[in-house]
Amino acid sequence: MSHSELVGVLLAAKFLDDKQLKEVIIQEFVDRLTGKTLEEIREVFGIMNDYTPEEGEEVRRENSWAFE
């Protein structure tokens, strides 16, 4: 199932208030993203990095726990 299809199912589960389905879909996203670098995650979701190198370094310093 593609990422866009998973998002669609997640939105449907939210609309239907199906907690179990939401948890399954969220876990699928977690499994797909675990172990990926920040750059790989950006690529998966089509997110452009608009930080300057200095801004990126500042974010990494402020949130160093997330990059361990």
PyMOL Python script that loads the backbone (N, CA, C, O; Angstrom):
from pymol import cmd

cmd.read_pdbstr("""\
ATOM      1  N   MET A   1       0.854  -1.164   0.000  1.00  0.00           N
ATOM      2  CA  MET A   1       0.000   0.000   0.000  1.00  0.00           C
ATOM      3  C   MET A   1       0.906   1.234   0.000  1.00  0.00           C
ATOM      4  O   MET A   1       1.884   1.290   0.745  1.00  0.00           O
ATOM      5  N   SER A   2       0.581   2.212  -0.828  1.00  0.00           N
ATOM      6  CA  SER A   2       1.394   3.425  -0.920  1.00  0.00           C
ATOM      7  C   SER A   2       1.159   4.321   0.297  1.00  0.00           C
ATOM      8  O   SER A   2       0.199   4.146   1.048  1.00  0.00           O
ATOM      9  N   HIS A   3       2.065   5.283   0.468  1.00  0.00           N
ATOM     10  CA  HIS A   3       1.912   6.227   1.581  1.00  0.00           C
ATOM     11  C   HIS A   3       0.618   7.017   1.449  1.00  0.00           C
ATOM     12  O   HIS A   3      -0.076   7.244   2.440  1.00  0.00           O
ATOM     13  N   SER A   4       0.292   7.434   0.238  1.00  0.00           N
ATOM     14  CA  SER A   4      -0.939   8.219   0.059  1.00  0.00           C
ATOM     15  C   SER A   4      -2.174   7.371   0.358  1.00  0.00           C
ATOM     16  O   SER A   4      -3.157   7.881   0.894  1.00  0.00           O
ATOM     17  N   GLU A   5      -2.131   6.090   0.018  1.00  0.00           N
ATOM     18  CA  GLU A   5      -3.257   5.205   0.351  1.00  0.00           C
ATOM     19  C   GLU A   5      -3.368   5.026   1.865  1.00  0.00           C
ATOM     20  O   GLU A   5      -4.470   5.009   2.414  1.00  0.00           O
ATOM     21  N   LEU A   6      -2.213   4.892   2.538  1.00  0.00           N
ATOM     22  CA  LEU A   6      -2.236   4.773   4.001  1.00  0.00           C
ATOM     23  C   LEU A   6      -2.827   6.021   4.645  1.00  0.00           C
ATOM     24  O   LEU A   6      -3.602   5.929   5.597  1.00  0.00           O
ATOM     25  N   VAL A   7      -2.461   7.181   4.126  1.00  0.00           N
ATOM     26  CA  VAL A   7      -3.022   8.426   4.656  1.00  0.00           C
ATOM     27  C   VAL A   7      -4.534   8.434   4.462  1.00  0.00           C
ATOM     28  O   VAL A   7      -5.273   8.836   5.360  1.00  0.00           O
ATOM     29  N   GLY A   8      -4.994   7.993   3.295  1.00  0.00           N
ATOM     30  CA  GLY A   8      -6.432   7.934   3.039  1.00  0.00           C
ATOM     31  C   GLY A   8      -7.152   7.016   4.009  1.00  0.00           C
ATOM     32  O   GLY A   8      -8.223   7.353   4.513  1.00  0.00           O
ATOM     33  N   VAL A   9      -6.565   5.858   4.272  1.00  0.00           N
ATOM     34  CA  VAL A   9      -7.173   4.917   5.221  1.00  0.00           C
ATOM     35  C   VAL A   9      -7.153   5.513   6.626  1.00  0.00           C
ATOM     36  O   VAL A   9      -8.114   5.363   7.381  1.00  0.00           O
ATOM     37  N   LEU A  10      -6.059   6.187   6.974  1.00  0.00           N
ATOM     38  CA  LEU A  10      -5.975   6.820   8.289  1.00  0.00           C
ATOM     39  C   LEU A  10      -7.052   7.889   8.454  1.00  0.00           C
ATOM     40  O   LEU A  10      -7.685   7.976   9.506  1.00  0.00           O
ATOM     41  N   LEU A  11      -7.258   8.694   7.429  1.00  0.00           N
ATOM     42  CA  LEU A  11      -8.304   9.718   7.491  1.00  0.00           C
ATOM     43  C   LEU A  11      -9.690   9.089   7.602  1.00  0.00           C
ATOM     44  O   LEU A  11     -10.549   9.591   8.327  1.00  0.00           O
ATOM     45  N   ALA A  12      -9.906   7.989   6.881  1.00  0.00           N
ATOM     46  CA  ALA A  12     -11.195   7.294   6.970  1.00  0.00           C
ATOM     47  C   ALA A  12     -11.398   6.719   8.372  1.00  0.00           C
ATOM     48  O   ALA A  12     -12.491   6.805   8.932  1.00  0.00           O
ATOM     49  N   ALA A  13     -10.335   6.130   8.938  1.00  0.00           N
ATOM     50  CA  ALA A  13     -10.429   5.571  10.287  1.00  0.00           C
ATOM     51  C   ALA A  13     -10.732   6.665  11.301  1.00  0.00           C
ATOM     52  O   ALA A  13     -11.497   6.460  12.244  1.00  0.00           O
ATOM     53  N   LYS A  14     -10.124   7.823  11.097  1.00  0.00           N
ATOM     54  CA  LYS A  14     -10.401   8.951  11.997  1.00  0.00           C
ATOM     55  C   LYS A  14     -11.857   9.384  11.862  1.00  0.00           C
ATOM     56  O   LYS A  14     -12.536   9.609  12.865  1.00  0.00           O
ATOM     57  N   PHE A  15     -12.335   9.498  10.634  1.00  0.00           N
ATOM     58  CA  PHE A  15     -13.723   9.902  10.396  1.00  0.00           C
ATOM     59  C   PHE A  15     -14.694   8.907  11.026  1.00  0.00           C
ATOM     60  O   PHE A  15     -15.708   9.297  11.605  1.00  0.00           O
ATOM     61  N   LEU A  16     -14.373   7.613  10.906  1.00  0.00           N
ATOM     62  CA  LEU A  16     -15.237   6.569  11.452  1.00  0.00           C
ATOM     63  C   LEU A  16     -15.008   6.335  12.943  1.00  0.00           C
ATOM     64  O   LEU A  16     -15.702   5.533  13.568  1.00  0.00           O
ATOM     65  N   ASP A  17     -14.030   7.041  13.503  1.00  0.00           N
ATOM     66  CA  ASP A  17     -13.662   6.900  14.907  1.00  0.00           C
ATOM     67  C   ASP A  17     -13.291   5.455  15.236  1.00  0.00           C
ATOM     68  O   ASP A  17     -13.700   4.908  16.260  1.00  0.00           O
ATOM     69  N   ASP A  18     -12.502   4.850  14.339  1.00  0.00           N
ATOM     70  CA  ASP A  18     -12.056   3.464  14.510  1.00  0.00           C
ATOM     71  C   ASP A  18     -10.646   3.484  15.103  1.00  0.00           C
ATOM     72  O   ASP A  18      -9.655   3.536  14.374  1.00  0.00           O
ATOM     73  N   LYS A  19     -10.573   3.441  16.419  1.00  0.00           N
ATOM     74  CA  LYS A  19      -9.298   3.558  17.127  1.00  0.00           C
ATOM     75  C   LYS A  19      -8.341   2.430  16.750  1.00  0.00           C
ATOM     76  O   LYS A  19      -7.150   2.672  16.554  1.00  0.00           O
ATOM     77  N   GLN A  20      -8.838   1.221  16.649  1.00  0.00           N
ATOM     78  CA  GLN A  20      -7.982   0.080  16.343  1.00  0.00           C
ATOM     79  C   GLN A  20      -7.350   0.225  14.956  1.00  0.00           C
ATOM     80  O   GLN A  20      -6.155  -0.025  14.798  1.00  0.00           O
ATOM     81  N   LEU A  21      -8.126   0.621  13.960  1.00  0.00           N
ATOM     82  CA  LEU A  21      -7.584   0.801  12.614  1.00  0.00           C
ATOM     83  C   LEU A  21      -6.569   1.942  12.597  1.00  0.00           C
ATOM     84  O   LEU A  21      -5.535   1.838  11.937  1.00  0.00           O
ATOM     85  N   LYS A  22      -6.853   3.027  13.315  1.00  0.00           N
ATOM     86  CA  LYS A  22      -5.897   4.139  13.391  1.00  0.00           C
ATOM     87  C   LYS A  22      -4.568   3.654  13.957  1.00  0.00           C
ATOM     88  O   LYS A  22      -3.508   4.006  13.440  1.00  0.00           O
ATOM     89  N   GLU A  23      -4.618   2.857  15.005  1.00  0.00           N
ATOM     90  CA  GLU A  23      -3.390   2.359  15.626  1.00  0.00           C
ATOM     91  C   GLU A  23      -2.605   1.464  14.678  1.00  0.00           C
ATOM     92  O   GLU A  23      -1.375   1.524  14.646  1.00  0.00           O
ATOM     93  N   VAL A  24      -3.301   0.637  13.906  1.00  0.00           N
ATOM     94  CA  VAL A  24      -2.629  -0.249  12.945  1.00  0.00           C
ATOM     95  C   VAL A  24      -1.934   0.570  11.862  1.00  0.00           C
ATOM     96  O   VAL A  24      -0.789   0.291  11.508  1.00  0.00           O
ATOM     97  N   ILE A  25      -2.623   1.576  11.338  1.00  0.00           N
ATOM     98  CA  ILE A  25      -2.052   2.401  10.273  1.00  0.00           C
ATOM     99  C   ILE A  25      -0.881   3.219  10.802  1.00  0.00           C
ATOM    100  O   ILE A  25       0.149   3.324  10.137  1.00  0.00           O
ATOM    101  N   ILE A  26      -1.024   3.791  11.976  1.00  0.00           N
ATOM    102  CA  ILE A  26       0.073   4.565  12.565  1.00  0.00           C
ATOM    103  C   ILE A  26       1.283   3.674  12.796  1.00  0.00           C
ATOM    104  O   ILE A  26       2.413   4.094  12.546  1.00  0.00           O
ATOM    105  N   GLN A  27       1.068   2.448  13.270  1.00  0.00           N
ATOM    106  CA  GLN A  27       2.187   1.525  13.476  1.00  0.00           C
ATOM    107  C   GLN A  27       2.868   1.202  12.152  1.00  0.00           C
ATOM    108  O   GLN A  27       4.089   1.051  12.109  1.00  0.00           O
ATOM    109  N   GLU A  28       2.101   1.095  11.080  1.00  0.00           N
ATOM    110  CA  GLU A  28       2.681   0.849   9.758  1.00  0.00           C
ATOM    111  C   GLU A  28       3.602   2.004   9.360  1.00  0.00           C
ATOM    112  O   GLU A  28       4.693   1.778   8.836  1.00  0.00           O
ATOM    113  N   PHE A  29       3.165   3.236   9.609  1.00  0.00           N
ATOM    114  CA  PHE A  29       4.027   4.389   9.329  1.00  0.00           C
ATOM    115  C   PHE A  29       5.297   4.328  10.173  1.00  0.00           C
ATOM    116  O   PHE A  29       6.394   4.567   9.667  1.00  0.00           O
ATOM    117  N   VAL A  30       5.152   4.009  11.451  1.00  0.00           N
ATOM    118  CA  VAL A  30       6.312   3.905  12.337  1.00  0.00           C
ATOM    119  C   VAL A  30       7.283   2.865  11.798  1.00  0.00           C
ATOM    120  O   VAL A  30       8.486   3.115  11.727  1.00  0.00           O
ATOM    121  N   ASP A  31       6.769   1.704  11.417  1.00  0.00           N
ATOM    122  CA  ASP A  31       7.625   0.639  10.899  1.00  0.00           C
ATOM    123  C   ASP A  31       8.352   1.071   9.628  1.00  0.00           C
ATOM    124  O   ASP A  31       9.523   0.741   9.439  1.00  0.00           O
ATOM    125  N   ARG A  32       7.667   1.803   8.765  1.00  0.00           N
ATOM    126  CA  ARG A  32       8.276   2.244   7.506  1.00  0.00           C
ATOM    127  C   ARG A  32       9.341   3.318   7.718  1.00  0.00           C
ATOM    128  O   ARG A  32      10.285   3.414   6.934  1.00  0.00           O
ATOM    129  N   LEU A  33       9.201   4.119   8.760  1.00  0.00           N
ATOM    130  CA  LEU A  33      10.119   5.234   8.972  1.00  0.00           C
ATOM    131  C   LEU A  33      11.261   4.919   9.930  1.00  0.00           C
ATOM    132  O   LEU A  33      12.281   5.608   9.924  1.00  0.00           O
ATOM    133  N   THR A  34      11.102   3.888  10.749  1.00  0.00           N
ATOM    134  CA  THR A  34      12.135   3.536  11.715  1.00  0.00           C
ATOM    135  C   THR A  34      13.439   3.217  10.993  1.00  0.00           C
ATOM    136  O   THR A  34      13.467   2.436  10.041  1.00  0.00           O
ATOM    137  N   GLY A  35      14.509   3.833  11.462  1.00  0.00           N
ATOM    138  CA  GLY A  35      15.830   3.586  10.901  1.00  0.00           C
ATOM    139  C   GLY A  35      16.182   4.468   9.713  1.00  0.00           C
ATOM    140  O   GLY A  35      17.303   4.402   9.208  1.00  0.00           O
ATOM    141  N   LYS A  36      15.254   5.283   9.265  1.00  0.00           N
ATOM    142  CA  LYS A  36      15.531   6.175   8.134  1.00  0.00           C
ATOM    143  C   LYS A  36      16.164   7.470   8.639  1.00  0.00           C
ATOM    144  O   LYS A  36      15.901   7.919   9.754  1.00  0.00           O
ATOM    145  N   THR A  37      16.998   8.050   7.793  1.00  0.00           N
ATOM    146  CA  THR A  37      17.594   9.337   8.126  1.00  0.00           C
ATOM    147  C   THR A  37      16.571  10.438   7.887  1.00  0.00           C
ATOM    148  O   THR A  37      15.530  10.216   7.269  1.00  0.00           O
ATOM    149  N   LEU A  38      16.882  11.618   8.381  1.00  0.00           N
ATOM    150  CA  LEU A  38      16.012  12.768   8.166  1.00  0.00           C
ATOM    151  C   LEU A  38      15.822  13.020   6.673  1.00  0.00           C
ATOM    152  O   LEU A  38      14.716  13.317   6.223  1.00  0.00           O
ATOM    153  N   GLU A  39      16.894  12.901   5.917  1.00  0.00           N
ATOM    154  CA  GLU A  39      16.818  13.125   4.476  1.00  0.00           C
ATOM    155  C   GLU A  39      15.922  12.085   3.799  1.00  0.00           C
ATOM    156  O   GLU A  39      15.157  12.419   2.895  1.00  0.00           O
ATOM    157  N   GLU A  40      16.015  10.831   4.234  1.00  0.00           N
ATOM    158  CA  GLU A  40      15.171   9.776   3.660  1.00  0.00           C
ATOM    159  C   GLU A  40      13.696  10.016   3.979  1.00  0.00           C
ATOM    160  O   GLU A  40      12.835   9.787   3.129  1.00  0.00           O
ATOM    161  N   ILE A  41      13.404  10.471   5.183  1.00  0.00           N
ATOM    162  CA  ILE A  41      12.016  10.755   5.564  1.00  0.00           C
ATOM    163  C   ILE A  41      11.477  11.919   4.744  1.00  0.00           C
ATOM    164  O   ILE A  41      10.331  11.892   4.297  1.00  0.00           O
ATOM    165  N   ARG A  42      12.306  12.938   4.548  1.00  0.00           N
ATOM    166  CA  ARG A  42      11.878  14.055   3.693  1.00  0.00           C
ATOM    167  C   ARG A  42      11.550  13.562   2.294  1.00  0.00           C
ATOM    168  O   ARG A  42      10.566  13.993   1.694  1.00  0.00           O
ATOM    169  N   GLU A  43      12.372  12.662   1.775  1.00  0.00           N
ATOM    170  CA  GLU A  43      12.142  12.127   0.432  1.00  0.00           C
ATOM    171  C   GLU A  43      10.837  11.339   0.373  1.00  0.00           C
ATOM    172  O   GLU A  43      10.075  11.475  -0.585  1.00  0.00           O
ATOM    173  N   VAL A  44      10.575  10.522   1.380  1.00  0.00           N
ATOM    174  CA  VAL A  44       9.353   9.714   1.421  1.00  0.00           C
ATOM    175  C   VAL A  44       8.112  10.598   1.341  1.00  0.00           C
ATOM    176  O   VAL A  44       7.159  10.281   0.629  1.00  0.00           O
ATOM    177  N   PHE A  45       8.131  11.709   2.078  1.00  0.00           N
ATOM    178  CA  PHE A  45       6.958  12.574   2.143  1.00  0.00           C
ATOM    179  C   PHE A  45       7.025  13.768   1.195  1.00  0.00           C
ATOM    180  O   PHE A  45       6.115  14.596   1.171  1.00  0.00           O
ATOM    181  N   GLY A  46       8.098  13.857   0.417  1.00  0.00           N
ATOM    182  CA  GLY A  46       8.224  14.962  -0.526  1.00  0.00           C
ATOM    183  C   GLY A  46       8.367  16.313   0.162  1.00  0.00           C
ATOM    184  O   GLY A  46       7.814  17.314  -0.293  1.00  0.00           O
ATOM    185  N   ILE A  47       9.114  16.333   1.263  1.00  0.00           N
ATOM    186  CA  ILE A  47       9.311  17.566   2.031  1.00  0.00           C
ATOM    187  C   ILE A  47      10.628  18.207   1.609  1.00  0.00           C
ATOM    188  O   ILE A  47      11.683  17.575   1.667  1.00  0.00           O
ATOM    189  N   MET A  48      10.558  19.462   1.185  1.00  0.00           N
ATOM    190  CA  MET A  48      11.758  20.181   0.789  1.00  0.00           C
ATOM    191  C   MET A  48      12.426  20.786   2.019  1.00  0.00           C
ATOM    192  O   MET A  48      11.752  21.359   2.875  1.00  0.00           O
ATOM    193  N   ASN A  49      13.737  20.662   2.109  1.00  0.00           N
ATOM    194  CA  ASN A  49      14.487  21.256   3.210  1.00  0.00           C
ATOM    195  C   ASN A  49      14.713  22.729   2.899  1.00  0.00           C
ATOM    196  O   ASN A  49      15.508  23.065   2.021  1.00  0.00           O
ATOM    197  N   ASP A  50      14.023  23.599   3.608  1.00  0.00           N
ATOM    198  CA  ASP A  50      14.174  25.028   3.356  1.00  0.00           C
ATOM    199  C   ASP A  50      14.994  25.728   4.440  1.00  0.00           C
ATOM    200  O   ASP A  50      15.003  26.956   4.517  1.00  0.00           O
ATOM    201  N   TYR A  51      15.682  24.948   5.275  1.00  0.00           N
ATOM    202  CA  TYR A  51      16.571  25.521   6.274  1.00  0.00           C
ATOM    203  C   TYR A  51      17.921  25.844   5.646  1.00  0.00           C
ATOM    204  O   TYR A  51      18.401  25.120   4.773  1.00  0.00           O
ATOM    205  N   THR A  52      18.525  26.932   6.096  1.00  0.00           N
ATOM    206  CA  THR A  52      19.913  27.186   5.731  1.00  0.00           C
ATOM    207  C   THR A  52      20.757  26.192   6.525  1.00  0.00           C
ATOM    208  O   THR A  52      20.273  25.635   7.511  1.00  0.00           O
ATOM    209  N   PRO A  53      22.003  25.957   6.121  1.00  0.00           N
ATOM    210  CA  PRO A  53      22.849  25.044   6.914  1.00  0.00           C
ATOM    211  C   PRO A  53      22.962  25.484   8.376  1.00  0.00           C
ATOM    212  O   PRO A  53      23.005  24.644   9.275  1.00  0.00           O
ATOM    213  N   GLU A  54      23.011  26.777   8.610  1.00  0.00           N
ATOM    214  CA  GLU A  54      23.115  27.285   9.984  1.00  0.00           C
ATOM    215  C   GLU A  54      21.839  26.988  10.774  1.00  0.00           C
ATOM    216  O   GLU A  54      21.903  26.564  11.928  1.00  0.00           O
ATOM    217  N   GLU A  55      20.688  27.210  10.151  1.00  0.00           N
ATOM    218  CA  GLU A  55      19.414  26.924  10.822  1.00  0.00           C
ATOM    219  C   GLU A  55      19.286  25.433  11.113  1.00  0.00           C
ATOM    220  O   GLU A  55      18.821  25.045  12.185  1.00  0.00           O
ATOM    221  N   GLY A  56      19.694  24.606  10.170  1.00  0.00           N
ATOM    222  CA  GLY A  56      19.640  23.159  10.364  1.00  0.00           C
ATOM    223  C   GLY A  56      20.504  22.716  11.525  1.00  0.00           C
ATOM    224  O   GLY A  56      20.103  21.858  12.311  1.00  0.00           O
ATOM    225  N   GLU A  57      21.690  23.296  11.638  1.00  0.00           N
ATOM    226  CA  GLU A  57      22.586  22.959  12.741  1.00  0.00           C
ATOM    227  C   GLU A  57      21.996  23.403  14.074  1.00  0.00           C
ATOM    228  O   GLU A  57      22.117  22.690  15.070  1.00  0.00           O
ATOM    229  N   GLU A  58      21.364  24.561  14.104  1.00  0.00           N
ATOM    230  CA  GLU A  58      20.731  25.049  15.333  1.00  0.00           C
ATOM    231  C   GLU A  58      19.600  24.113  15.770  1.00  0.00           C
ATOM    232  O   GLU A  58      19.477  23.796  16.953  1.00  0.00           O
ATOM    233  N   VAL A  59      18.789  23.681  14.831  1.00  0.00           N
ATOM    234  CA  VAL A  59      17.697  22.750  15.142  1.00  0.00           C
ATOM    235  C   VAL A  59      18.266  21.447  15.683  1.00  0.00           C
ATOM    236  O   VAL A  59      17.739  20.890  16.646  1.00  0.00           O
ATOM    237  N   ARG A  60      19.340  20.958  15.069  1.00  0.00           N
ATOM    238  CA  ARG A  60      19.959  19.712  15.548  1.00  0.00           C
ATOM    239  C   ARG A  60      20.492  19.875  16.975  1.00  0.00           C
ATOM    240  O   ARG A  60      20.351  18.971  17.799  1.00  0.00           O
ATOM    241  N   ARG A  61      21.099  21.018  17.262  1.00  0.00           N
ATOM    242  CA  ARG A  61      21.610  21.259  18.622  1.00  0.00           C
ATOM    243  C   ARG A  61      20.466  21.321  19.630  1.00  0.00           C
ATOM    244  O   ARG A  61      20.544  20.719  20.701  1.00  0.00           O
ATOM    245  N   GLU A  62      19.401  22.051  19.285  1.00  0.00           N
ATOM    246  CA  GLU A  62      18.279  22.218  20.209  1.00  0.00           C
ATOM    247  C   GLU A  62      17.508  20.919  20.434  1.00  0.00           C
ATOM    248  O   GLU A  62      16.859  20.748  21.466  1.00  0.00           O
ATOM    249  N   ASN A  63      17.582  20.014  19.473  1.00  0.00           N
ATOM    250  CA  ASN A  63      16.828  18.758  19.552  1.00  0.00           C
ATOM    251  C   ASN A  63      17.750  17.560  19.402  1.00  0.00           C
ATOM    252  O   ASN A  63      17.410  16.584  18.733  1.00  0.00           O
ATOM    253  N   SER A  64      18.913  17.639  20.024  1.00  0.00           N
ATOM    254  CA  SER A  64      19.927  16.597  19.848  1.00  0.00           C
ATOM    255  C   SER A  64      19.413  15.207  20.229  1.00  0.00           C
ATOM    256  O   SER A  64      19.850  14.209  19.656  1.00  0.00           O
ATOM    257  N   TRP A  65      18.499  15.136  21.180  1.00  0.00           N
ATOM    258  CA  TRP A  65      17.945  13.847  21.599  1.00  0.00           C
ATOM    259  C   TRP A  65      17.296  13.112  20.430  1.00  0.00           C
ATOM    260  O   TRP A  65      17.304  11.881  20.397  1.00  0.00           O
ATOM    261  N   ALA A  66      16.734  13.845  19.472  1.00  0.00           N
ATOM    262  CA  ALA A  66      16.019  13.221  18.358  1.00  0.00           C
ATOM    263  C   ALA A  66      16.967  12.657  17.312  1.00  0.00           C
ATOM    264  O   ALA A  66      16.548  11.885  16.449  1.00  0.00           O
ATOM    265  N   PHE A  67      18.238  13.031  17.379  1.00  0.00           N
ATOM    266  CA  PHE A  67      19.198  12.598  16.373  1.00  0.00           C
ATOM    267  C   PHE A  67      20.159  11.550  16.913  1.00  0.00           C
ATOM    268  O   PHE A  67      21.146  11.219  16.256  1.00  0.00           O
ATOM    269  N   GLU A  68      19.884  11.027  18.095  1.00  0.00           N
ATOM    270  CA  GLU A  68      20.754  10.009  18.702  1.00  0.00           C
ATOM    271  C   GLU A  68      20.450   8.640  18.164  1.00  0.00           C
ATOM    272  O   GLU A  68      21.086   7.665  18.564  1.00  0.00           O
TER     273      GLU A  68
END
""", "prot")
cmd.dss("prot")
cmd.show_as("cartoon", "prot")
cmd.util.cbc("prot")
cmd.orient("prot")
